[in-house]
Amino acid sequence: MRVQIEHGNLKHTIEGEPEQVLKAINQYISEIYPAYDVASRLVYNPDYLSLLEETSTFVNLTLEGQPILLRSDLSTDEAAGAILLAMQIAFKLGKRTSDEAQVEEIARVIGKAQKTVQNTLTEMSKAGIVERVGKGSYRLSLAGTREVQETLKTLRDVGNEDSGGNREPDK
């Protein structure tokens, strides 16, 4: 990948693998614009490649961008959030034409009743985690992306503690 940045009289070219180029762009901009560095710490801007890595213990994607839930022990809201996050990632990576999902699709993937999923998505919508974008169609809000990311990170960390023998199992 090759990217050329032009701003006023400044020109800077960056070449390499996509992940390296994105990091180099971020570094370049933060050096040129110190306020950007401060602002980037305050503004949540998801890194979808990192999110894909972080969520891979919970959800995988098929080549067509369809999510596959890997954990059956998640609550309905955790599972629905993970699926919607996977769909958002697939959309951002060009594997799906949209980041929204129908209730029926989510219910099928997570193995829950449609009514249960509908009720859960309604509550998640009231909390600002998901947005209803049409009849029976939902997607994660930006705040929801952050919330699901943090929830999955916590679940993964707790799972790692459990497998490391650092905690006693619940009775």
Residue frames as a rotation matrix with the C-alpha (Angstrom) as fourth column:
MET 1
0.590 0.807 0.000 0.00
0.807 -0.590 0.000 0.00
0.000 0.000 -1.000 0.00
ARG 2
-0.645 -0.748 0.157 1.22
0.753 -0.657 -0.042 3.49
0.134 0.091 0.987 -0.81
VAL 3
0.560 0.802 -0.206 -0.28
0.828 -0.552 0.102 6.67
-0.032 -0.228 -0.973 0.65
GLN 4
-0.586 -0.681 0.439 0.74
0.665 -0.714 -0.219 10.22
0.463 0.164 0.871 -0.10
ILE 5
0.314 0.617 -0.721 -0.29
0.894 -0.447 0.007 12.93
-0.318 -0.647 -0.693 2.34
GLU 6
-0.558 -0.414 0.719 -0.44
0.637 -0.770 0.051 16.48
0.532 0.486 0.693 1.04
HIS 7
0.516 0.664 -0.541 -1.31
0.851 -0.469 0.236 19.41
-0.097 -0.582 -0.807 3.25
GLY 8
0.811 -0.247 -0.530 -0.38
-0.214 -0.969 0.124 22.89
-0.544 0.013 -0.839 2.12
ASN 9
0.418 -0.755 -0.505 3.27
-0.866 -0.163 -0.474 22.71
0.275 0.636 -0.721 1.08
LEU 10
-0.302 -0.526 0.795 3.90
-0.773 0.623 0.119 19.49
-0.558 -0.579 -0.595 2.98
LYS 11
0.506 0.382 -0.773 4.07
-0.732 0.664 -0.151 16.18
0.456 0.643 0.616 1.13
HIS 12
-0.379 -0.579 0.722 4.78
-0.842 0.540 -0.008 12.85
-0.385 -0.611 -0.692 2.76
THR 13
0.232 0.391 -0.890 4.65
-0.737 0.668 0.101 9.36
0.634 0.633 0.444 1.22
ILE 14
-0.208 -0.198 0.958 4.24
-0.826 0.560 -0.063 6.18
-0.524 -0.804 -0.280 3.23
GLU 15
0.124 0.195 -0.973 4.60
-0.766 0.642 0.031 2.68
0.631 0.741 0.229 1.81
GLY 16
-0.854 -0.449 0.264 4.22
-0.519 0.686 -0.511 -0.79
0.048 -0.573 -0.818 3.31
GLU 17
-0.709 0.634 -0.310 1.67
0.602 0.772 0.202 -3.27
0.368 -0.044 -0.929 4.57
PRO 18
0.037 0.819 0.572 -1.78
0.245 -0.563 0.790 -1.73
0.969 0.111 -0.222 5.31
GLU 19
0.750 0.257 -0.609 -1.45
0.622 0.037 0.782 -2.05
0.223 -0.966 -0.132 9.09
GLN 20
-0.167 -0.911 -0.377 2.03
0.923 -0.279 0.264 -0.45
-0.346 -0.304 0.888 9.04
VAL 21
-0.627 -0.018 0.779 0.85
0.516 -0.759 0.397 2.34
0.584 0.651 0.485 6.77
LEU 22
0.445 0.871 0.205 -2.10
0.343 -0.378 0.860 3.15
0.827 -0.313 -0.467 9.03
LYS 23
0.603 -0.305 -0.737 0.17
0.766 -0.039 0.642 3.32
-0.224 -0.952 0.210 12.08
ALA 24
-0.498 -0.859 0.116 2.68
0.848 -0.455 0.272 5.47
-0.181 0.234 0.955 10.18
ILE 25
-0.241 0.514 0.823 -0.09
0.420 -0.709 0.566 7.86
0.875 0.483 -0.045 9.07
ASN 26
0.774 0.569 -0.279 -1.30
0.455 -0.194 0.869 8.19
0.440 -0.799 -0.409 12.66
GLN 27
0.241 -0.783 -0.574 2.25
0.861 -0.100 0.498 8.83
-0.448 -0.614 0.650 13.88
TYR 28
-0.606 -0.480 0.634 2.92
0.757 -0.592 0.276 11.37
0.242 0.648 0.722 11.13
ILE 29
0.127 0.751 0.648 -0.26
0.326 -0.649 0.688 13.29
0.937 0.124 -0.327 11.82
SER 30
0.832 0.193 -0.520 0.37
0.544 -0.101 0.833 13.32
0.108 -0.976 -0.189 15.58
GLU 31
-0.156 -0.951 -0.268 3.87
0.907 -0.246 0.343 14.73
-0.392 -0.189 0.900 14.96
ILE 32
-0.675 -0.058 0.735 2.60
0.538 -0.721 0.437 17.41
0.505 0.690 0.518 12.61
TYR 33
-0.062 0.774 0.631 -0.50
-0.348 -0.609 0.713 18.22
0.935 -0.175 0.307 14.62
PRO 34
-0.926 -0.357 -0.120 0.11
-0.015 0.355 -0.935 17.79
0.376 -0.864 -0.334 18.37
ALA 35
-0.486 0.821 0.298 -3.52
-0.821 -0.312 -0.478 18.70
-0.299 -0.477 0.826 19.05
TYR 36
0.164 0.519 -0.839 -4.52
-0.749 0.619 0.236 15.68
0.642 0.589 0.490 16.94
ASP 37
-0.573 -0.462 -0.677 -2.73
0.069 0.796 -0.602 13.40
0.817 -0.391 -0.424 19.39
VAL 38
-0.948 0.270 0.166 -4.61
-0.231 -0.230 -0.945 14.92
-0.218 -0.935 0.281 22.31
ALA 39
-0.153 0.957 -0.246 -7.93
-0.975 -0.188 -0.121 14.79
-0.162 0.221 0.962 20.47
SER 40
-0.072 0.110 -0.991 -7.37
-0.544 0.829 0.132 11.19
0.836 0.549 0.000 19.34
ARG 41
-0.918 -0.252 -0.305 -7.12
0.119 0.559 -0.820 10.18
0.377 -0.790 -0.484 23.00
LEU 42
-0.724 0.689 0.021 -10.53
-0.382 -0.375 -0.845 11.71
-0.574 -0.620 0.535 23.68
VAL 43
0.113 0.775 -0.622 -12.36
-0.979 -0.021 -0.204 10.54
-0.171 0.632 0.756 20.57
TYR 44
-0.087 -0.063 0.994 -13.25
-0.142 0.989 0.050 6.88
-0.986 -0.137 -0.095 20.18
ASN 45
0.285 0.071 -0.956 -12.32
-0.955 -0.071 -0.289 5.79
-0.088 0.995 0.048 16.67
PRO 46
0.686 0.048 0.726 -12.49
-0.259 0.949 0.182 2.00
-0.680 -0.313 0.663 16.35
ASP 47
-0.357 -0.803 -0.477 -9.52
-0.911 0.185 0.369 0.17
-0.208 0.567 -0.797 14.87
TYR 48
0.590 0.800 -0.108 -11.39
-0.803 0.567 -0.185 -2.60
-0.087 0.196 0.977 13.07
LEU 49
0.198 -0.586 -0.786 -8.34
-0.327 0.716 -0.617 -4.79
0.924 0.379 -0.050 12.47
SER 50
-0.827 -0.476 0.298 -7.61
-0.403 0.134 -0.905 -4.77
0.391 -0.869 -0.302 16.21
LEU 51
-0.137 0.873 0.468 -11.29
-0.937 0.039 -0.346 -5.34
-0.320 -0.486 0.813 16.98
LEU 52
0.552 0.293 -0.781 -11.27
-0.643 0.745 -0.175 -8.36
0.530 0.599 0.600 14.69
GLU 53
-0.372 -0.800 -0.471 -8.33
-0.148 0.552 -0.821 -9.78
0.916 -0.236 -0.323 16.61
GLU 54
-0.815 0.042 0.579 -9.90
-0.575 -0.188 -0.796 -8.99
0.076 -0.981 0.178 20.00
THR 55
0.069 0.967 0.243 -13.24
-0.933 0.149 -0.326 -10.61
-0.352 -0.204 0.913 19.16
SER 56
-0.130 -0.147 -0.981 -11.86
-0.792 0.611 0.013 -13.71
0.597 0.778 -0.196 17.43
THR 57
-0.983 -0.178 -0.041 -12.28
-0.116 0.780 -0.615 -15.87
0.142 -0.600 -0.788 20.54
PHE 58
-0.487 0.872 0.049 -16.01
-0.142 -0.024 -0.990 -15.11
-0.862 -0.489 0.136 20.50
VAL 59
0.685 0.725 -0.067 -16.91
-0.080 -0.016 -0.997 -14.72
-0.724 0.688 0.047 16.83
ASN 60
-0.585 -0.759 0.286 -15.37
0.292 0.131 0.947 -15.70
-0.756 0.638 0.145 13.51
LEU 61
0.192 0.599 -0.777 -16.36
-0.649 -0.516 -0.559 -14.54
-0.736 0.612 0.290 10.05
THR 62
0.391 -0.034 0.920 -16.88
0.600 0.767 -0.227 -16.66
-0.698 0.641 0.320 6.96
LEU 63
-0.672 -0.667 0.321 -15.32
0.652 -0.328 0.684 -15.52
-0.351 0.669 0.655 3.69
GLU 64
-0.250 0.686 0.683 -18.70
0.697 -0.362 0.619 -13.98
0.672 0.631 -0.388 2.82
GLY 65
-0.731 -0.104 0.675 -18.77
-0.260 -0.871 -0.417 -11.95
0.631 -0.480 0.609 6.05
GLN 66
0.430 0.892 -0.142 -21.28
-0.233 0.261 0.937 -14.09
0.872 -0.370 0.320 7.93
PRO 67
-0.206 -0.526 0.825 -20.61
-0.929 -0.160 -0.334 -14.28
0.308 -0.835 -0.455 11.68
ILE 68
0.205 0.181 -0.962 -20.16
0.122 0.970 0.208 -17.58
0.971 -0.160 0.177 13.50
LEU 69
0.494 0.026 0.869 -20.64
-0.803 -0.371 0.467 -17.48
0.334 -0.928 -0.163 17.28
LEU 70
-0.180 -0.704 -0.686 -17.95
-0.248 0.708 -0.661 -19.57
0.952 0.051 -0.302 18.99
ARG 71
-0.983 -0.183 0.027 -19.20
-0.057 0.158 -0.986 -19.35
0.176 -0.970 -0.166 22.58
SER 72
-0.218 0.958 -0.188 -22.55
0.294 0.249 0.923 -20.71
0.930 0.146 -0.336 23.75
ASP 73
-0.187 0.085 -0.979 -22.10
0.976 0.130 -0.175 -19.45
0.113 -0.988 -0.107 27.32
LEU 74
-0.974 -0.172 0.151 -22.78
0.168 -0.985 -0.035 -15.78
0.154 -0.009 0.988 26.50
SER 75
-0.338 0.891 -0.304 -25.94
0.313 -0.198 -0.929 -14.03
-0.887 -0.409 -0.212 27.62
THR 76
0.357 0.566 0.743 -28.34
0.891 0.033 -0.453 -12.94
-0.280 0.824 -0.492 24.89
ASP 77
0.969 0.015 -0.245 -27.16
-0.033 -0.982 -0.188 -9.33
-0.243 0.190 -0.951 25.01
GLU 78
0.099 -0.995 -0.011 -23.48
-0.418 -0.052 0.907 -10.34
-0.903 -0.085 -0.421 24.97
ALA 79
-0.315 -0.177 0.933 -24.04
0.590 0.734 0.338 -12.72
-0.744 0.656 -0.127 22.05
ALA 80
0.660 0.612 0.436 -26.15
0.731 -0.387 -0.562 -10.23
-0.176 0.689 -0.703 20.08
GLY 81
0.792 -0.429 -0.434 -23.54
-0.333 -0.900 0.281 -7.53
-0.511 -0.078 -0.856 20.69
ALA 82
-0.202 -0.916 0.346 -20.74
-0.133 0.375 0.917 -9.83
-0.970 0.139 -0.197 19.55
ILE 83
-0.058 0.267 0.962 -22.65
0.871 0.485 -0.082 -10.72
-0.489 0.833 -0.260 16.37
LEU 84
0.899 0.429 0.087 -23.47
0.421 -0.792 -0.442 -7.10
-0.121 0.434 -0.893 15.58
LEU 85
0.464 -0.820 -0.335 -19.84
-0.461 -0.547 0.699 -6.14
-0.756 -0.170 -0.632 16.21
ALA 86
-0.356 -0.583 0.730 -18.68
0.311 0.663 0.681 -8.90
-0.881 0.470 -0.055 13.87
MET 87
0.346 0.564 0.750 -21.11
0.911 -0.010 -0.412 -7.65
-0.225 0.825 -0.518 11.20
GLN 88
0.938 -0.055 -0.343 -19.84
-0.064 -0.998 -0.015 -4.11
-0.341 0.036 -0.939 11.66
ILE 89
0.009 -0.999 0.032 -16.24
-0.333 0.027 0.942 -5.29
-0.943 -0.019 -0.333 11.30
ALA 90
-0.243 -0.039 0.969 -17.14
0.713 0.670 0.206 -7.34
-0.658 0.741 -0.135 8.21
PHE 91
0.768 0.578 0.278 -18.83
0.624 -0.573 -0.532 -4.27
-0.148 0.581 -0.800 6.70
LYS 92
0.757 -0.520 -0.395 -15.85
-0.388 -0.845 0.368 -2.00
-0.525 -0.125 -0.842 7.43
LEU 93
-0.294 -0.905 0.308 -13.50
-0.252 0.384 0.888 -4.59
-0.922 0.184 -0.341 5.90
GLY 94
-0.357 0.209 -0.910 -15.67
-0.920 -0.248 0.304 -4.80
-0.162 0.946 0.281 2.77
LYS 95
-0.999 -0.036 -0.005 -17.03
-0.036 0.994 0.106 -8.32
0.001 0.106 -0.994 3.44
ARG 96
-0.263 0.964 -0.037 -20.67
0.865 0.219 -0.452 -7.19
-0.428 -0.151 -0.891 3.84
THR 97
-0.414 0.195 0.889 -22.78
0.619 -0.656 0.432 -4.61
0.668 0.729 0.151 2.06
SER 98
0.303 0.564 0.768 -24.26
-0.317 -0.701 0.639 -3.35
0.899 -0.437 -0.034 5.34
ASP 99
-0.808 -0.588 0.046 -23.51
-0.206 0.208 -0.956 -3.34
0.552 -0.782 -0.289 9.06
GLU 100
-0.257 0.801 0.541 -27.12
-0.963 -0.161 -0.218 -4.00
-0.087 -0.577 0.812 10.00
ALA 101
-0.959 -0.029 -0.282 -28.78
-0.055 0.995 0.085 -7.29
0.278 0.097 -0.956 10.82
GLN 102
-0.028 0.999 -0.025 -32.31
-0.543 0.005 0.840 -8.62
0.839 0.037 0.542 11.05
VAL 103
0.066 0.162 0.985 -33.60
-0.980 0.196 0.033 -10.04
-0.188 -0.967 0.171 14.33
GLU 104
0.928 0.370 0.056 -34.13
-0.348 0.908 -0.233 -13.41
-0.137 0.197 0.971 12.61
GLU 105
0.522 -0.809 -0.269 -30.51
-0.081 0.267 -0.960 -13.55
0.849 0.523 0.074 11.47
ILE 106
-0.308 -0.628 0.715 -29.16
-0.785 -0.257 -0.564 -12.73
0.538 -0.735 -0.414 14.93
ALA 107
0.350 0.539 0.766 -31.49
-0.873 0.484 0.058 -15.26
-0.339 -0.689 0.640 16.56
ARG 108
0.959 0.007 -0.284 -30.39
-0.155 0.850 -0.503 -17.97
0.238 0.526 0.816 14.14
VAL 109
0.186 -0.981 -0.059 -26.68
-0.195 0.022 -0.981 -17.30
0.963 0.194 -0.187 14.67
ILE 110
-0.538 -0.443 0.717 -26.86
-0.741 -0.157 -0.653 -17.17
0.402 -0.883 -0.243 18.48
GLY 111
-0.671 0.273 -0.689 -29.40
0.229 0.961 0.158 -19.98
0.705 -0.052 -0.707 18.83
LYS 112
-0.851 0.445 -0.279 -32.04
0.172 -0.264 -0.949 -18.01
-0.496 -0.856 0.148 20.75
ALA 113
-0.029 0.943 0.332 -35.73
0.942 0.137 -0.307 -17.46
-0.335 0.304 -0.892 20.16
GLN 114
-0.387 -0.080 0.919 -36.59
0.657 -0.722 0.215 -14.48
0.646 0.687 0.332 17.95
LYS 115
0.659 0.706 0.258 -38.82
0.279 -0.549 0.788 -12.99
0.698 -0.448 -0.559 20.67
THR 116
0.645 -0.513 -0.566 -35.95
0.666 0.014 0.746 -13.19
-0.375 -0.858 0.351 23.18
VAL 117
-0.427 -0.846 0.321 -33.58
0.892 -0.334 0.306 -11.49
-0.152 0.417 0.896 20.74
GLN 118
-0.061 0.492 0.869 -36.19
0.527 -0.723 0.447 -8.85
0.848 0.484 -0.215 19.84
ASN 119
0.892 0.416 -0.178 -36.76
0.344 -0.368 0.864 -8.01
0.294 -0.832 -0.471 23.52
THR 120
0.299 -0.875 -0.381 -33.01
0.787 0.000 0.617 -7.86
-0.540 -0.484 0.689 24.15
LEU 121
-0.507 -0.491 0.708 -32.39
0.834 -0.488 0.259 -5.59
0.218 0.722 0.657 21.16
THR 122
0.410 0.727 0.551 -35.22
0.428 -0.687 0.587 -3.30
0.805 -0.004 -0.593 22.30
GLU 123
0.891 -0.138 -0.433 -33.54
0.396 -0.232 0.888 -2.93
-0.224 -0.963 -0.152 25.70
MET 124
-0.112 -0.991 0.072 -30.13
0.865 -0.061 0.499 -2.44
-0.490 0.118 0.864 24.06
SER 125
-0.199 0.143 0.970 -31.69
0.733 -0.635 0.244 0.26
0.650 0.760 0.022 21.87
LYS 126
0.834 0.542 0.107 -33.09
0.303 -0.611 0.732 2.07
0.462 -0.578 -0.673 24.92
ALA 127
0.644 -0.669 -0.370 -29.57
0.455 -0.054 0.889 1.96
-0.615 -0.741 0.269 26.43
GLY 128
0.724 -0.327 -0.608 -28.07
-0.580 -0.765 -0.279 3.46
-0.374 0.555 -0.743 23.24
ILE 129
-0.161 -0.814 0.558 -26.02
-0.242 0.581 0.777 0.35
-0.957 -0.010 -0.290 22.42
VAL 130
-0.622 0.027 0.782 -27.87
0.704 0.457 0.544 -0.48
-0.343 0.889 -0.303 19.19
GLU 131
-0.623 0.462 -0.631 -29.80
-0.548 -0.834 -0.070 1.59
-0.558 0.302 0.773 16.69
ARG 132
0.016 0.693 0.721 -32.98
0.508 0.616 -0.603 0.42
-0.861 0.375 -0.342 15.04
VAL 133
-0.731 -0.408 -0.547 -32.53
-0.235 -0.602 0.763 1.16
-0.641 0.686 0.344 11.35
GLY 134
-0.538 0.638 -0.551 -35.68
-0.675 0.067 0.735 -0.43
0.506 0.767 0.395 9.98
LYS 135
0.516 0.798 0.313 -38.40
-0.845 0.412 0.341 -2.87
0.143 -0.440 0.886 10.82
GLY 136
0.970 -0.099 0.221 -36.61
0.003 0.918 0.397 -5.66
-0.242 -0.384 0.891 12.68
SER 137
0.496 -0.837 0.230 -33.19
0.600 0.139 -0.788 -4.38
0.628 0.529 0.571 11.59
TYR 138
0.964 -0.215 -0.155 -30.46
0.021 -0.520 0.854 -3.21
-0.264 -0.827 -0.497 13.97
ARG 139
0.346 -0.936 0.067 -26.83
0.413 0.088 -0.907 -2.14
0.842 0.342 0.417 14.06
LEU 140
0.108 -0.417 -0.902 -24.40
0.986 -0.074 0.152 -1.14
-0.130 -0.906 0.404 16.79
SER 141
0.982 0.053 0.181 -24.12
0.062 -0.997 -0.046 2.53
0.179 0.056 -0.982 17.65
LEU 142
0.165 -0.974 0.157 -20.62
-0.185 -0.187 -0.965 3.96
0.969 0.131 -0.211 18.08
ALA 143
-0.102 -0.128 0.987 -21.13
-0.981 -0.152 -0.121 3.89
0.165 -0.980 -0.110 21.84
GLY 144
0.811 0.472 0.346 -22.35
-0.515 0.857 0.039 0.31
-0.278 -0.210 0.937 21.47
THR 145
0.655 -0.668 -0.353 -19.20
-0.001 0.466 -0.885 -0.64
0.755 0.580 0.305 19.58
ARG 146
-0.294 -0.779 0.554 -17.13
-0.586 -0.311 -0.748 0.63
0.755 -0.544 -0.365 22.52
GLU 147
0.154 0.460 0.874 -19.43
-0.976 0.210 0.061 -1.07
-0.156 -0.863 0.481 25.06
VAL 148
0.972 0.223 -0.077 -19.32
-0.235 0.944 -0.231 -4.45
0.021 0.243 0.970 23.30
GLN 149
0.306 -0.938 -0.164 -15.55
-0.120 0.133 -0.984 -4.18
0.944 0.321 -0.072 22.84
GLU 150
-0.374 -0.444 0.815 -15.08
-0.817 -0.258 -0.516 -3.57
0.439 -0.858 -0.266 26.58
THR 151
0.486 0.639 0.596 -17.53
-0.827 0.556 0.079 -6.34
-0.281 -0.532 0.799 27.53
LEU 152
0.929 -0.155 -0.335 -15.79
-0.048 0.849 -0.526 -8.90
0.366 0.505 0.782 25.32
LYS 153
-0.032 -0.988 0.149 -12.39
-0.331 -0.130 -0.934 -7.81
0.943 -0.080 -0.323 26.61
THR 154
-0.186 0.046 0.981 -13.58
-0.982 -0.040 -0.184 -8.31
0.030 -0.998 0.052 30.20
LEU 155
0.805 0.542 0.244 -15.07
-0.539 0.838 -0.082 -11.72
-0.248 -0.066 0.966 29.35
ARG 156
0.665 -0.635 -0.394 -11.86
-0.025 0.508 -0.861 -12.75
0.747 0.582 0.322 27.62
ASP 157
-0.276 -0.804 0.526 -9.73
-0.602 -0.282 -0.747 -11.59
0.749 -0.523 -0.406 30.55
VAL 158
0.131 0.412 0.902 -11.95
-0.952 0.305 -0.001 -13.44
-0.275 -0.859 0.432 33.05
GLY 159
0.961 0.218 -0.168 -11.76
-0.266 0.888 -0.375 -16.55
0.067 0.405 0.912 30.86
ASN 160
0.260 -0.947 -0.188 -7.97
-0.163 0.149 -0.975 -16.30
0.952 0.285 -0.116 30.81
GLU 161
-0.309 -0.311 0.899 -7.92
-0.914 -0.164 -0.370 -16.05
0.262 -0.936 -0.233 34.61
ASP 162
0.595 0.635 0.493 -10.15
-0.728 0.686 -0.005 -19.13
-0.341 -0.356 0.870 34.84
SER 163
0.919 -0.230 -0.320 -7.98
-0.031 0.768 -0.640 -21.17
0.392 0.598 0.699 32.50
GLY 164
0.000 -0.983 0.186 -4.85
-0.342 -0.175 -0.923 -20.08
0.940 -0.063 -0.336 34.35
GLY 165
0.086 0.114 -0.990 -6.13
0.698 0.702 0.142 -21.48
0.711 -0.703 -0.019 37.62
ASN 166
-0.832 -0.466 0.300 -6.05
0.165 -0.724 -0.670 -18.09
0.530 -0.508 0.679 39.31
ARG 167
-0.412 0.769 0.488 -9.68
-0.889 -0.456 -0.032 -18.20
0.198 -0.448 0.872 40.40
GLU 168
-0.842 0.272 0.466 -11.82
0.023 0.881 -0.472 -20.76
-0.539 -0.387 -0.748 42.08
PRO 169
-0.767 0.627 0.135 -14.81
0.253 0.103 0.962 -21.90
0.589 0.772 -0.238 40.02
ASP 170
-0.482 0.704 0.521 -18.20
-0.832 -0.555 -0.020 -20.53
0.275 -0.443 0.853 41.06
LYS 171
-0.987 0.155 0.036 -20.25
0.126 0.897 -0.423 -22.91
-0.098 -0.413 -0.905 43.19
